[in-house]
């Protein structure tokens, strides 16, 4: 895609809070913690995702001062062995209570000893990681590669109700005056950040095409577009930028949108996938994204996106539209729903937006349609979602709220806390805007936050 090489460390807001509490106990001395990290490499990007934090108890340290912490490694040998067994990276993170914003000579010596041993004991292609947390919560990090060299980590991303990027140059004015109005509204930093982001959009029809249009015009650097379908004449009433010529030529939706984005001339690069989401190459491309949008009706597609977001520590916005009509011009209900999901929080399954039975049935329908038809006929499969009518104005309404949800997380502008906006439902028929209280973490996916690459991919047998 022509993007510069980038190495990124991701962790959740909860993990960041756990680390900050441990690393700064208030005594002005350094503390240290370890973590298992999932990894992923996709094109020019190398990713580390914190999976499990293991604090080194301060009372177990051999010595602690304002400039150095010495701790015993023996109790953590099982952690190092687990990293080797699961092909995961190890993160060592310690505090600089003095606010010193560089790795010190003592850090260099300690990291070469520890990470050098890990490169031999638990070899991973990506190497292992050393990081420092500062009193304000900022983090800078580096890897120690299998070639025994330090390599700077370009960005540390904390994903929660706000998405915070440490290490991103955010204050350069936009070189293109097309983004001046966006800068006036959201600041130069947000415009610069959007230019450096890679965002995935799964589902490029009525709602998805609106999301894609807005992201490109906001100046997002790269878009990964996923949709297996072709443009048909029946789509022209709701897919932005689609034409009768696209339908006649049988162009794929992602191909058509890619052409439209290039015509804008705003510099957004596009990586299109004219296939469904459950393909290893698609999962890999989406795993490398900084933000995900789901604009699909299918339960198995939404579940797959939720899994990718959890396994690779990515913020995810799911948007859906439901229009109930009688076919004769009467409308009973028009509902749009926008869900914001964090990797170690609730999921679409735990929020009961989709069910495990729907996921199983749709997966079977896609993989074995004859077996699916037989089971459905015999009554073993029930409750399959039926597509509702789609109208461009309603799709645009829902998509605008979804994109604004992303902006609110990157550039908080609300009077109320972002945590109160994780689940929003809009009834156009009733004129109601509801904020629905979020539930507890998903008992399945929250435990897999930051797991990264594993076998089978996403713990999904289809991707074995």
Secondary structure, 3 states (H helix, E strand, C coil): CCCCCEEEEEEEHHHHHHHHHHHCCCCCCCCEEEEEEEEEEECCEEEEEEEEEEECCHHHCCEECCCCEECCCHHHHHHHHHHHHHCCEEEEEEEECCCCCCCCHHHHHHHHHHHHHHHHHCCCCCCEEEEEEECCCCEEEEEECCCCCEEECCEEEEECCCEEEECCCCCCCCCCHHHHHHHHHHCHHHHHHHHCCEEEEECCCHHHHHHHHHHHHHCCCEEEEECCCECCHHHCCCCCCCCHHHHHHCCEHHHHHHHHHHHHCCCCEEEEECCCCCCHHHHHHHHCCCEEEECCCCHHHHHHHHHHHHHCCCEEEEEEEEEEECCCCCEEEEEEEEEEECCCCCCCCCCCCCCHHHHHHHHHHHHCHHHHHHHHHCCCCCCCCCCCCCCHHHHHHHHHHHHHHHHHHHCCCCCCCHHHHCEEEEECCCCEEEECCCCCCCCCHHHHCCCCCCCCHHHCHHHC
